[in-house]
Amino acid sequence: MSGSTPFQMRLVHLDLKGAPPKVSYLSEIFPLFRALGANGLLIEYEDMFPYEGPLRLLRAKYAYSPSEIKEILHLAGLNELEVIPLVQTFGHMEFVLKHTAFAHLREVGSFPCTLNPHEAESLALVGAMIDQVLELHPGAQRLHIGCDEVYYLGEGEASRRWLQQEQNSTGKLCLSHMRAVASGVKARRPSVTPLVWDDMLRDLPEDQLAASGVPQLVEPVLWDYTADLDVHGKGGFDEDVKAKVENLLGISSLEKTDPVREGAGSFPGSNILALVTQVSLHLRSSVDALLEGNRYVTGWFSPYHRQRKLIHPVMVQHIQPAALSLLAQWSTLVQELEAALQLAFYPDAVEEWLEENVHPSLQRLQALLQDLSEVSAPPLPPTSPGRDVAQDP
């Protein structure tokens, strides 16, 4: 942002394996990325890519359509953001290997995370994925082939046999697969530069790296999540830059601790931040306070009393209004949050978040009110025995 950064590429990593945003939300957030200094997007599609043919089963229910991919590229171009697609080709292959049709290509049969590098079909599979991704990214200059966190590498039966041979190692096995995938990218699109995460390469001897030919084929990308990332000359974050960021986000301070009280800002999605924060911090605690801290509930309508439907009618009036008020308050806020989430995310992500973070507390509150309603309902009037009430006198 300050213009002093030494880095040629400043990428935002969009990891779509979690709660992928709708394209309409991306159209709002891309200008902010650009204003903050980004000039590229690293898009890890996973199951959000519209794979076709035998790979169609990889698609998520709400996967982007080919036209939506084109729209994403168009929006990125409008904001001068280079799009670098990321296709996992070694580790993080759960979205592929969880399917029965590809389960035989797992490095270890019990775990769908890592591809077996010994199977020719494995290379054909990632090659087909790369072909389809590049086809919808005709202007791509770079393609990230992942290769981070390749768990259980070397533990499969084929790998164990291979490692028994002299001079073989898991490092060589990793480099061999990287080289094969990267060579395939260059053969398909010579103008495209393959990128890889660097975590699997860091501890390998330099002579082994050089002999593999991988450094001549790929560009490593630093893989690190530490807050104190130490990169020589990564630029500064002085008060001037801090003030610009705060202005772009529409917030008074980057050190805010309570977005609800202090204001969540004016960036796209800031309303979701405020509502989610309010639910996360206060929903469960407010319901707990009523069910476990209210003396009328704990004293006169405890689990023992609720199970047996026992309560003095006067006590209902001390509990029911407070419970109804709390339910109405949270129901209104949750409806607002759900509407905001639906604008940015697909139904499955919205449903999951609400079921995990909202419904359990609301259901406890509703169950209390249901029990109160049943215990305070007036008894039905008795009927005369042995007489049909509809019978003429």
C-alpha positions in Angstrom: 0.0 0.0 0.0 2.8 2.3 0.8 4.6 1.5 -2.5 7.7 0.4 -0.7 7.2 -3.4 -0.7 9.9 -5.4 -2.4 7.5 -8.2 -3.4 6.5 -8.5 -7.0 3.3 -10.5 -6.2 1.0 -9.7 -3.3 -1.6 -12.4 -3.3 -4.8 -13.0 -1.4 -5.3 -16.8 -0.8 -9.0 -17.7 -1.4 -9.3 -21.2 0.1 -12.7 -22.4 -1.0 -12.7 -25.7 1.0 -14.5 -24.1 3.9 -17.4 -21.7 3.3 -17.0 -20.5 -0.3 -18.5 -17.1 -1.0 -21.0 -16.3 -3.7 -19.6 -14.5 -6.8 -21.8 -11.5 -5.9 -19.8 -11.2 -2.6 -16.5 -11.5 -4.4 -17.5 -8.6 -6.6 -17.8 -6.5 -3.5 -14.5 -7.7 -1.9 -12.2 -7.6 -4.9 -12.0 -3.8 -4.9 -11.0 -3.8 -1.3 -8.2 -6.3 -1.9 -6.9 -4.1 -4.6 -7.1 -1.0 -2.4 -5.2 -2.8 0.3 -2.3 -3.4 -2.1 -3.0 -6.9 -3.5 -2.3 -7.5 -7.2 -3.3 -11.2 -7.4 -5.6 -13.9 -6.1 -4.5 -17.5 -5.3 -7.8 -19.4 -5.7 -7.9 -22.9 -4.2 -11.1 -24.1 -5.8 -11.2 -27.7 -4.5 -14.8 -29.0 -5.0 -16.1 -25.5 -6.1 -14.6 -26.0 -9.5 -17.1 -27.2 -12.2 -15.3 -30.4 -13.2 -16.8 -32.3 -16.1 -16.9 -35.8 -17.4 -15.5 -38.5 -15.1 -14.5 -35.8 -12.7 -17.9 -34.3 -12.3 -18.5 -36.2 -9.0 -15.9 -33.9 -7.5 -18.2 -31.0 -7.7 -19.8 -29.6 -4.5 -23.6 -29.1 -4.5 -23.2 -25.4 -5.1 -20.0 -25.5 -7.2 -19.4 -22.5 -9.4 -20.6 -22.9 -13.0 -18.2 -22.3 -15.9 -19.9 -18.9 -16.5 -19.3 -18.0 -12.8 -15.6 -18.8 -13.2 -15.5 -16.5 -16.2 -17.2 -13.8 -14.1 -14.6 -14.2 -11.3 -11.8 -13.8 -13.9 -13.6 -10.7 -15.3 -14.1 -9.2 -11.9 -10.4 -9.9 -11.0 -9.3 -8.2 -14.3 -11.4 -5.1 -13.5 -9.5 -4.8 -10.2 -6.1 -5.6 -11.8 -5.8 -8.8 -9.8 -4.0 -11.7 -11.5 -5.7 -15.0 -10.9 -3.5 -18.0 -10.0 -5.6 -21.2 -9.7 -4.4 -23.8 -7.1 -5.0 -27.5 -7.8 -4.0 -29.9 -5.1 -2.0 -32.7 -6.6 -0.4 -34.6 -3.7 -1.6 -33.7 -0.2 -5.0 -32.3 0.8 -6.7 -34.6 -1.7 -9.7 -35.4 0.5 -12.2 -33.8 -1.8 -11.0 -36.3 -4.5 -10.0 -39.4 -2.6 -13.1 -39.5 -0.4 -15.0 -40.8 -3.4 -15.2 -44.5 -3.9 -14.2 -44.2 -7.6 -10.8 -42.8 -6.5 -10.3 -44.4 -3.1 -7.9 -47.0 -4.6 -5.4 -44.1 -5.3 -4.9 -43.3 -1.6 -1.3 -43.6 -0.3 -2.8 -45.2 2.9 -6.1 -46.8 2.4 -7.6 -45.5 5.7 -6.9 -41.9 4.9 -8.1 -39.8 1.9 -5.6 -37.0 2.3 -2.6 -38.2 0.3 -2.3 -39.5 -3.3 -0.3 -42.6 -4.0 2.6 -41.4 -6.2 3.4 -44.9 -7.5 0.2 -45.3 -9.5 0.2 -44.2 -13.1 -3.5 -43.5 -12.7 -2.6 -40.9 -10.0 -0.7 -38.8 -12.4 -3.4 -39.2 -15.0 -6.0 -38.0 -12.5 -4.2 -34.8 -11.5 -3.4 -34.2 -15.2 -7.1 -34.3 -16.0 -7.8 -31.9 -13.2 -5.1 -29.6 -14.4 -6.4 -29.7 -18.0 -9.9 -28.7 -17.0 -8.7 -25.9 -14.7 -6.3 -24.5 -17.3 -9.1 -24.6 -19.9 -11.2 -22.2 -17.9 -8.2 -20.1 -17.1 -6.8 -19.4 -20.7 -4.8 -16.4 -19.6 -3.1 -18.0 -16.6 0.6 -17.3 -16.2 1.0 -19.4 -13.1 -0.6 -22.5 -11.7 -0.1 -23.6 -8.1 0.1 -27.4 -7.7 -0.1 -27.4 -3.9 2.1 -30.2 -2.5 1.9 -29.0 1.1 1.3 -31.2 4.2 1.7 -34.5 2.3 0.8 -36.6 5.4 1.5 -40.4 5.5 3.9 -40.2 2.5 6.0 -43.3 2.4 3.6 -45.3 4.6 1.6 -47.0 1.9 2.5 -50.6 0.8 4.0 -49.5 -2.5 6.0 -46.8 -0.9 7.3 -49.2 1.8 8.6 -51.5 -0.9 10.1 -48.6 -2.8 11.9 -47.3 0.3 13.5 -50.6 0.9 15.7 -50.0 -2.1 19.1 -48.5 -1.5 19.4 -44.7 -1.8 15.6 -44.2 -1.8 14.0 -41.8 0.7 10.6 -40.0 1.3 12.4 -36.8 0.1 13.2 -38.3 -3.2 9.7 -39.7 -3.5 8.2 -36.3 -2.9 10.5 -34.6 -5.4 9.8 -37.3 -8.0 6.0 -36.7 -7.8 6.5 -32.9 -7.8 8.7 -33.1 -10.9 6.2 -35.3 -12.7 3.3 -33.0 -12.0 5.3 -29.8 -12.8 6.6 -31.4 -16.0 3.1 -32.2 -17.0 2.0 -28.6 -16.5 4.9 -27.3 -18.7 4.1 -29.9 -21.4 0.4 -28.8 -21.4 1.1 -25.0 -21.3 4.7 -24.1 -21.7 4.0 -20.4 -20.8 2.6 -21.4 -17.3 4.9 -21.4 -14.3 4.1 -24.1 -11.7 4.2 -23.0 -8.1 4.5 -25.2 -5.0 4.3 -24.7 -1.3 7.7 -24.9 0.3 7.0 -26.8 3.5 7.9 -30.3 2.1 11.2 -28.9 0.6 12.7 -27.0 3.6 14.6 -29.9 5.2 15.8 -31.6 2.1 19.6 -31.4 1.3 20.5 -28.9 -1.3 22.3 -31.4 -3.5 19.2 -33.6 -3.5 17.0 -30.7 -4.5 19.4 -29.7 -7.3 19.7 -33.3 -8.6 15.9 -33.7 -8.8 15.4 -30.9 -11.4 12.5 -29.5 -9.4 14.1 -26.1 -8.8 14.3 -25.6 -12.5 10.6 -26.4 -13.0 8.8 -24.7 -10.1 8.8 -21.5 -8.0 8.4 -22.2 -4.2 5.9 -20.2 -2.3 6.5 -19.6 1.4 4.1 -21.6 3.6 3.9 -20.2 7.1 1.1 -19.0 9.4 3.2 -17.5 12.2 2.3 -14.0 13.3 5.9 -12.9 13.4 6.8 -14.0 9.9 10.4 -13.0 9.4 11.1 -12.2 5.8 14.0 -9.9 5.0 12.8 -6.6 3.8 8.8 -7.7 3.7 8.1 -3.8 4.1 6.8 -1.9 7.1 3.5 -1.3 8.9 4.0 2.2 10.2 1.4 4.5 11.6 0.6 6.0 8.1 -0.1 2.6 6.6 -2.1 1.6 9.7 -4.3 4.8 9.3 -4.9 4.0 5.6 -6.0 0.5 6.4 -8.4 1.7 9.2 -9.8 4.2 6.7 -10.4 1.6 4.0 -12.0 -0.8 6.5 -14.1 2.0 8.0 -13.0 1.3 11.6 -11.6 3.5 14.3 -8.8 1.1 15.3 -7.3 -2.2 14.2 -7.0 -3.1 17.9 -10.7 -3.3 18.4 -11.8 -6.2 20.7 -15.6 -5.9 20.5 -16.9 -5.1 17.0 -20.5 -5.0 18.3 -19.8 -2.1 20.8 -17.1 -0.4 18.8 -18.5 -0.8 15.3 -17.6 -3.5 12.9 -16.6 -1.1 10.0 -18.0 -0.5 6.6 -16.2 -3.1 4.4 -18.3 -5.7 2.6 -19.4 -8.3 5.2 -18.9 -6.0 8.2 -22.5 -6.5 9.2 -21.9 -10.2 9.3 -18.9 -9.7 11.5 -21.0 -7.7 14.0 -23.8 -10.1 14.1 -21.6 -13.2 14.3 -19.7 -11.6 17.1 -22.8 -10.8 19.0 -24.1 -14.4 18.7 -20.7 -15.9 19.5 -20.2 -13.8 22.6 -23.6 -13.5 24.1 -26.2 -16.0 22.8 -25.1 -19.1 24.8 -24.2 -17.0 27.9 -27.6 -15.3 28.0 -29.5 -18.6 27.7 -27.2 -20.1 30.4 -27.8 -17.2 32.6 -31.6 -17.8 32.4 -31.5 -21.6 32.7 -28.7 -21.9 35.2 -28.5 -18.6 37.0 -32.1 -17.4 37.4 -33.2 -18.4 40.9 -36.8 -19.0 39.9 -35.7 -21.5 37.2 -33.1 -23.3 39.3 -35.3 -23.3 42.5 -38.8 -24.0 41.2 -38.4 -25.4 37.7 -35.2 -27.4 37.8 -34.7 -30.5 35.6 -36.3 -32.6 38.3 -39.5 -30.4 38.3 -39.5 -30.1 34.5 -39.4 -33.9 34.0 -42.4 -34.3 36.4 -44.2 -31.1 35.2 -44.3 -29.6 38.7 -44.4 -25.9 39.3 -46.4 -23.4 41.3 -48.5 -21.3 38.9 -47.1 -18.1 40.4 -43.6 -19.1 39.5 -44.6 -19.4 35.8 -45.1 -15.7 35.8 -41.6 -15.1 37.1 -40.0 -17.3 34.4 -42.1 -17.2 31.2 -42.0 -13.5 30.4 -38.2 -13.4 30.7 -37.9 -16.5 28.5 -40.3 -15.1 25.9 -38.5 -11.8 25.8 -35.1 -13.4 25.4 -36.3 -15.7 22.6 -37.9 -12.8 20.8 -34.7 -10.8 21.1 -32.5 -13.5 19.7 -35.0 -14.7 17.0 -35.0 -11.2 15.6 -31.2 -10.9 15.5 -30.8 -14.4 14.1 -33.2 -13.7 11.3 -31.1 -10.6 10.4 -27.9 -12.7 10.5 -29.4 -15.5 8.4 -30.5 -12.9 5.8 -27.0 -11.4 5.7 -25.3 -14.8 5.5 -27.5 -15.9 2.6 -26.3 -12.9 0.6 -22.7 -13.9 0.9 -22.7 -17.7 1.2 -24.5 -20.8 -0.1 -27.3 -22.5 1.8 -25.2 -25.4 3.1 -22.6 -23.1 4.7 -25.4 -21.0 6.3 -27.2 -24.0 7.6 -24.1 -25.5 9.1 -23.1 -22.3 10.9 -26.6 -21.8 12.3 -26.9 -25.4 13.4 -23.5 -25.4 15.1 -23.7 -21.9 16.8 -27.3 -20.8 17.1 -29.8 -23.7 17.1 -28.6 -25.5 20.3 -29.1 -22.4 22.5 -32.4 -21.5 20.9 -33.7 -25.0 21.2 -32.9 -25.1 25.0 -34.9 -21.9 25.4 -37.8 -23.2 23.3 -37.8 -26.4 25.3 -38.1 -24.4 28.6 -41.0 -22.5 27.2 -42.7 -25.7 25.9 -42.4 -27.3 29.4 -43.8 -24.1 31.0 -46.7 -24.2 28.5 -47.5 -27.8 29.2 -47.4 -27.5 33.0 -49.4 -24.3 33.1 -52.1 -25.4 30.6 -55.6 -25.6 32.3 -56.9 -29.2 32.8 -59.5 -30.4 30.4 -63.1 -30.5 31.9 -64.2 -34.0 32.8 -67.0 -35.7 30.8 -69.8 -37.7 32.4 -69.0 -41.4 32.3 -71.0 -43.6 30.1 -72.8 -40.8 28.2 -72.2 -39.6 24.6 -71.8 -35.8 24.7 -73.4 -35.6 21.3 -76.5 -37.6 22.3 -79.9 -35.9 22.6 -81.2 -35.6 26.2 
